[in-house]
Amino acid sequence: MCARDIHVFRVLLSAFFGLLFGFAAGLIGVGGGEFRLQVLLYVANLPILISVAVNLVIGLLSVSTSFLRRFQLGIFSQESLWIALTMSIGSIIGAYMGAALTGKLPTKILKKLLAIFLILVGFRIISEPLWGWPIGKVSLTEPTLSILAALSGLVIGVISGMFGVAGGEFRIPILMFLFGTDIKLAGTTSLLISIPTISSGVLKHQRMGHMNSYGVIVAVSMGIATVIGSYMGASLAAEAPESTLKIILGLILILATIRMITKP
């Protein structure tokens, strides 16, 4: 097999994974960047910085498609809009900061902290449908909630910009625990917040020159497949049982943790 055939095979295989991850993104309300990044690194064989930039571009296509489809199906509310606007303020700033810090800060400690957070939250979310442990809303005043929403948006934005992910797997649990939002509305709200967050990261990476011609080809092919998958997944979100969505989200969090601690 010649080098050109290998590149074509890599692009097509990446697109196939994009379809699968896009479906999960639309169904749950996450970007899928943690898993997509592995495909860009080890299947598409892109350098790390270009992989992060391409991941953000595809993530932007995915979350935009998923949100528009969910909004069309009525999986949204006025309260969700207020929460999204509050968290977006911090997220946009954080994503720009995170992109600027890419490759400049040691990530071992950050990855360990994120891994602990993901696995604890993952098991907590799964515990409700499996063992009947209800997730209750934290009782806080509205000004306090607004401040926490902005601060959590800032932190998740930094994570998004640094690792090229949408951050939905962090944001959805926060929306569920802090605001008592059900998982479907939390997914839609998270997708809306992800749009300006990822856009900020994409802009910074573009200015830093983290892209090449092969990266563009992978972004286009995988992006198209991801959009198709995202539309399909979002179309099923309204009918999917909440218990099933919570189990899937919990498993995604745990799998993301395993990926995080086993891959450099």
N, C-alpha and C positions, 0 to 999 in steps of 0.2 A: 504494500500500500504506500503510495507516494505521499509526500508531505501535504499536498493540496487536499488529497482524499481524507487524510487524518483531520485536517482543519474542518472540512465539511462535516465529517462524522461528529466531531466535538460540538460544532454549532447545532446540529440536529438533535443530539442527545441533550444538550443544554436546554433547547427549546421544549423537549419532552418533559424535563423536570420543571421547567417554567409553567407548563400547563397544570401539573399536579400541585405545585406550590400556590399557584394562582387560585385554584379551586379551594384550597384550604383557607387562603387569605379572605376570599369572598364569603365563605361559610362562617368563619369564626370572627373575622374583623381584625386579623393581624397581617403584617406585611410579609412574613415568611423569610425575612432577610437572613436570619441566622443559618437557615438550611440552604438558601440560594447561594450564599457566599461560598459554601463548600463546593458547590457545582462550578462556580466561576473560577475557583482556585484549582481544583483537582480534575475537573472534566474539561472546562474550556481552556484551562492552563493559562490564565491571565495572571500578571504580576499582582501583588497584594494591593497596592494603591489604586491601580486601574480596576481591580475587582470591587473594591469599596465604592468607587465612583459609579461603575456600571450597575452595581447592586442598588444604589440609591435611585438611579434613573428608572430601572425596572420596577423598583418599589413604588415610585411615584405613579407610574402607569397602573400598577396593581391597586393601590389604595384609592386612586381617583375613580377607577372603574367600579370597584366594590362599593364605594360610598354612593355614587350616583345611582347605581342599581338599587341599593337598600333604601335610599331616599325616595326613589320612584315607587317602591313597594310600601312606603309609609312607616318604615322602621326608624323613626326619629321623633323628637319632641322639642318643645320650646326650651325646656330646662336643659336638654342636651346641648343646645346651641350656646347657652350661657356658659356652661362648663367648658365647652370646646374653646370658646373665645378666651376664657381665663387661662386655661392650660397652654393655649397656643402662644401667648405672650412670652412665657418662659421657654417654650419649646423652640421657637424660632431663634432666639438668642443662643440657647444651648446648642442647637445643631450647628450653627455657624462656628461657635467656639470649639465644638468637638471635631469638626472637619479641620480646623486650623491646627488642632493638637494631634491629628493622626500621625502616627509614627514617631512622635516626639516624646511621649510619656510611657514609662513602663506600665504594662497592662496586667501583670500577674496578680497584683493585689486586687485590682478592680474586678478582674474575672472571677476571683474567688468569692468576693462579696456578692457579685451578681448571681453566681452559681448557688450560693446559700439562699438568697432571696427567691430565686426561681423554684428551687426544689421544695421549699417550705410552702410557698404560695400554691404551687402545683398540687401538692397533697391536700392542702386546705380546700381548694376548689373541688377536687374529686370527692372529698369527704361528704359533701352535702348530698349529691345524688346517690352515693353508694351506702352511706351510713346515717343519713338524715341529720347531719350537723348543719343547721341553717347559717347562712352568712348574713349577719346583721349590719346595719348601717352604723357607723361611728357617730355618736351624739356630740356634735360640735356646733358652735355658732356660725352663721353665714360668713362674717368677715374672716374667721379663722379658716373656714373651708376654702375661701377664695385665695388666701395666702398660701395654704398647703397645695392647692391646685396649681398655682403659678410656680411654686418651688419644685414640685414634682415634675412639672412640665419642663423646667430648666434642666433638671438632672437627666430626665429621659432624653431630652434634646441632645445633650452632650454625648450620651451613649449612642444615639442615632448617628450623629455626625462622625464619631470616632470609628464605629464598627460597620457603618453602612446599612443600618437596619431601621425599620419604621418605629420600633419600640412598642408595638401593640401588646406584646406579651407582658410588658411591665405596666402599661397604661390601663389595660382592661381590669386587672385585679384592683388597682387603685380606685378606679371608678366604681367598682362593685363594693369595696370595703368602705371607702370614704363617703360616697354619695348614695349608696344603696341602689345603684342602677342595675337593672336586670341585664343578663349577659348579652342579649340581642341589642339593646340600646347602647350598652357599653361598647360593643363592637363597632357600631355605626359612629358613635361619638369619637372613638379612638381613630377611626379611619379619617374623619374630618380633621382632627388635630394633626394627623400624620401628613396631610397634604402640604401645609405651609412648612412643617418641620423638615420634611425631606427636601422640599424645594430649596430651603435655606442651605442645607448640606450640599445639594447638587451644585448650587451657584458657587459656593466656596471651592469645591473640588474642581469645577470647570476653570475657575480663575487660577488655580494652582497647576493646571495642565495635566491632571490625572486622567488622561484618555488617549487612545491611539486608534488607528483605523480598524484593527481587529476587534478592539473593544466595542467600537460602534456597531460592527456586524453582529457581535454576540448580543449587544443591548437590543438591537432591532428585532432579531429573530426570537430571542427569549422573551422580549417585551410583548410581541404580538401574541405568542402562546400564553403568556401570563394574563394578558387582558381577556382572552377567551375563557381561560380557566376561572378568573376572578368573576366574570359575568355569570358563569354557570353556578359557581358556589354561592354568590350573593342572591341569585334567584331562588335558591333552596333555603336560605337563612330564615325566612319568615315561617316556613312550615316545619323546620327541624325542632324536635323537642329540646327544651332548655337543659334537661338532665344530660342528654347526649352531647350537647355543645360544651357543657361544663367538663364532662369527662375528656372530650377531645382537647379542650384548652389545657386542662391539667396535664395530659400526656405530652402536649406540645412543650409546655414549660419544663417538664422533667427531661424530655429528649434534648431540648435546647441546653439544659444544664450538662447533660452527658457530653454533648458536642463541645461545649465550652471548655470542659476540664480535660478532655482527651485530645483535643487538637491545638496545635500551637497558633 
